[in-house]
Amino acid sequence: MKNDNLYYIVAQNIKKQRKLKNWTQVKLAMESNISVDYLKKIETKSGCTKQFSLDTVEKIANALNIDVRELFNKID
């Protein structure tokens, strides 16, 4: 998987931000009003090839209390 894949970048940033808050996937899913299974798929490398909506990304960013644009930053 290429590190310039937008879905991969967003997924890894979601995971990073979640871990910075010491939240579990269950906590983030509940706060985002999405299913835990869906969040797991988003965060896994296999899920990064699947499409997820901007609405979902916005829900997650809001739950994390961050600007949605932070989730699109390239990973170092």
C-alpha positions as CSV (number, residue, x, y, z in Angstrom):
1,M,0.0,0.0,0.0
2,K,1.4,3.4,-0.9
3,N,1.7,6.0,1.8
4,D,0.3,8.6,-0.6
5,N,-3.1,6.8,-0.7
6,L,-5.5,9.3,0.7
7,Y,-7.6,6.7,2.5
8,Y,-4.4,5.3,4.1
9,I,-3.4,8.8,5.2
10,V,-6.8,9.6,6.7
11,A,-7.0,6.2,8.4
12,Q,-3.6,6.5,10.0
13,N,-4.3,10.0,11.2
14,I,-7.6,8.8,12.7
15,K,-5.7,6.1,14.6
16,K,-3.0,8.5,15.7
17,Q,-5.4,11.1,17.0
18,R,-7.5,8.4,18.8
19,K,-4.4,7.1,20.5
20,L,-3.3,10.6,21.5
21,K,-6.5,10.8,23.4
22,N,-6.0,7.3,24.9
23,W,-9.4,6.3,23.4
24,T,-10.3,2.8,22.4
25,Q,-11.9,2.1,19.1
26,V,-15.2,1.5,21.0
27,K,-15.0,5.0,22.6
28,L,-14.3,6.8,19.3
29,A,-17.0,4.8,17.5
30,M,-19.5,5.7,20.2
31,E,-18.5,9.4,20.1
32,S,-18.6,9.5,16.3
33,N,-22.0,7.7,16.1
34,I,-20.6,5.0,13.8
35,S,-20.2,1.2,14.4
36,V,-17.1,-0.2,16.0
37,D,-16.8,-2.7,13.1
38,Y,-16.8,0.2,10.6
39,L,-14.2,2.1,12.5
40,K,-12.0,-1.0,12.7
41,K,-12.3,-1.4,8.9
42,I,-11.3,2.2,8.4
43,E,-8.3,1.9,10.7
44,T,-6.9,-1.3,9.2
45,K,-4.7,-1.4,6.2
46,S,-7.1,-3.7,4.4
47,G,-9.9,-1.2,5.0
48,C,-7.9,1.7,3.6
49,T,-8.6,0.5,0.1
50,K,-12.3,0.8,0.7
51,Q,-14.0,4.1,0.4
52,F,-15.4,5.9,3.4
53,S,-17.4,9.1,3.1
54,L,-16.4,12.7,4.0
55,D,-19.4,12.7,6.3
56,T,-17.8,9.8,8.3
57,V,-14.5,11.6,8.4
58,E,-16.2,14.8,9.6
59,K,-18.0,12.8,12.4
60,I,-14.8,11.3,13.6
61,A,-12.9,14.7,13.5
62,N,-15.8,16.3,15.5
63,A,-15.7,13.5,18.0
64,L,-11.9,13.9,18.4
65,N,-12.4,17.7,18.6
66,I,-9.9,18.4,15.8
67,D,-10.1,20.3,12.5
68,V,-11.1,17.8,9.8
69,R,-8.1,19.0,7.7
70,E,-5.7,17.5,10.3
71,L,-6.8,14.1,9.1
72,F,-5.5,14.8,5.6
73,N,-2.0,15.7,6.5
74,K,0.7,13.5,5.1
75,I,2.3,11.1,7.5
76,D,6.0,11.7,8.4
